[in-house]
Amino acid sequence: MNGPEIVFEVAPELRLFVPHERRRGRTGVVTDGVSTLGHVVESLGVPLTEAGSLLVDGRPVPASYVPGAGEHVEVRAVERPQRVPGAPLRFLLDVHLGTLARRLRLLGVDAAYESEDIGDPALAALSARERRVLLSRDRGLLRRREIWAGAYVYSDRPAEQLRDVLGRFTPVLVPWSRCTACNGTLVEADKESVSERLERGTQTSYDVFAQCTACGRVYWRGAHHAHLEAVVADAVREFGGAPGV
């Protein structure tokens, strides 16, 4: 670009997105004089989903603002908790976030997930059609204009990813109410009604069952239940909700 130069500064939380030479604080950026501030911010590596208030010389401006020579641009991080207006809070996760999707479902959070890579355009269109917050570690995907809402998942560790999402969006937690396989709703089921789906050892060892109303999968307190209980207990303790059964 060959135009007016602005002074650019991002919040510490966002510095991982920009080149190393811009992480020390205020730096000069030469613009073309016609691009919007939103375009400039994204061209420097920061997804707009992660940008909170945009300030020019200390005053808030929209992403459509065109910065002029010598102006000081400050990009703040999204305020937490972040409110998503206009629809029930629902998520859509990309193909790389399967463990996070299952843990959100374990806590009763509506989390759609595509186990196969359906492509960025299809994911963005699904986000818009179903009004879901798209969660991804793909910055390019989050820059697509057609997504309804989105958020970058900062960690590559599932436990930290879960804390990040719960802390940012504070969804209502209703543990043990969703199918971790398909996101459907669970209901109590008596042993007789699900016996054909159970192995003999399970039939003789357990008496309490739940079944997914969407895919029919049956759940019980198996050997892995203690680990899942720990995940639920930690989330409920930190973010609220009912532990469930």
Secondary structure, 3 states (H helix, E strand, C coil): CCCCEEEEEECHHHHHHCCHHHCCCCEEEECCCCCCHHHHHHHCCCCHHHEEEEEECCEEECCCCCCCCCCEEEEEECCCCCCCCCCCCCEEECCCCHHHHHHHHHCCCCEEECCCCCCHHHHHHHHHHHCCEEEECCHHHHCCCCCCEEEECCCCCHHHHHHHHHHHHCCCCCCCCECCCCCCEEEEECHHHHHHHCCHHHHHHCCCEEEECCCCCEECCCCCHHHHHHHHHHHHHHHCCCCCC
